[in-house]
């Protein structure tokens, strides 16, 4: 017999780039399902992470960081943010509490105000703040701007206040039966998760410019040749030949390093041996190509 007190619903994680949304999602779900980096605009898809507790089920939607759209890629990313705001039961605004308030923070706050949805504010990265009293002016500012259901100082990196956050989120969800099976963690296909793990290593091993002109597509996923292993083929998109050289590195050293680290993450996810094959494709202007964006999963 269904529990009449059980709660379930969709929760949108929104915030500026690098606020820590993907780090939080991975911690809550308990598996790496979203690429994490200290570089902005890491998340490009709406990624759903599912957390089932005895008292409720939370379906998190991790959205791209709110930013000024330039390329078609960025416009589609921002469209994903607006779609998420419209479709969720509760918003969780993540704010990097270790940096000063800027125009971008005010813009995201306005999105919350205009949404008509209840919202929880997370003041993230408090592990970077020595004196917690420094949070008081920030909490005062946000509480005067909007009536948040909760304001929670937290650290997605260390796990500080995460248990409290989960309880408060469930409390503000509508009563209802689970949306997904209790053993599901995400709605994302394995191919997408694999591509995210490869792209995370590109973000970790390359300079400032390269991550923004790269994308990863899992082109082949062969589980039939050997039941104890899987052969995975991923294409890395770049826009120019010179960028291809940077990704590959001298004697293929950088591409090998990317593949080695990504393979470890993929094996941890799949629980079996992985043979990962990476190759680099030059696709001029892919960030403005609807067809190429459809291919990598950033759709309208």
NORLINBEL-V322789 format. One record per backbone hydrogen bond with DSSP energy under -1.0 kcal/mol. CO is the residue of the C=O (numbers start at 0). NH is the residue of the N-H. If there is no record, write none. Layout:
# NORLINBEL-V322789
<<CO	NH> <CO	NH>>
This chain:
# NORLINBEL-V322789
<<2	5> <5	175> <6	56> <8	58> <9	88> <9	89> <10	60> <11	91> <12	62> <13	93> <14	65> <15	18> <19	23> <20	24> <21	25> <22	26> <23	27> <24	28> <25	29> <30	32> <46	61> <48	59> <50	57> <54	6> <55	52> <56	8> <57	50> <58	10> <59	48> <60	12> <61	46> <70	74> <71	75> <72	76> <73	77> <74	78> <75	79> <76	80> <77	81> <78	82> <79	83> <80	84> <81	85> <82	86> <83	87> <89	11> <90	119> <91	13> <92	121> <94	123> <95	98> <101	105> <102	106> <103	107> <104	108> <105	109> <106	110> <107	111> <108	112> <109	113> <117	90> <118	148> <119	92> <120	151> <121	94> <121	123> <122	153> <123	96> <124	127> <125	128> <130	133> <131	134> <132	135> <134	138> <135	139> <136	140> <137	141> <138	142> <139	143> <140	144> <141	145> <145	147> <149	120> <151	122> <153	125> <154	158> <158	161> <159	154> <160	164> <161	165> <162	166> <163	167> <164	168> <165	169> <166	170> <167	171> <169	172> <173	7> <180	183> <184	49> <188	192> <189	193> <190	194> <191	195> <192	196> <193	197> <194	198> <195	199> <196	200> <197	201> <198	202> <199	203> <200	204> <201	205> <208	211> <209	212> <214	236> <216	234> <219	232> <221	230> <225	228> <227	272> <229	274> <230	221> <231	276> <232	218> <232	219> <233	278> <234	216> <235	280> <236	214> <237	282> <239	243> <240	244> <241	245> <242	246> <243	247> <244	248> <247	254> <248	251> <249	252> <251	255> <252	256> <253	257> <254	258> <255	259> <256	260> <257	261> <258	262> <259	263> <260	264> <261	265> <262	266> <263	267> <264	268> <265	269> <266	270> <272	229> <274	231> <276	233> <278	235> <280	237> <282	285> <284	287> <285	288> <286	72> <288	292> <289	293> <290	294> <291	295> <292	297> <296	298>>
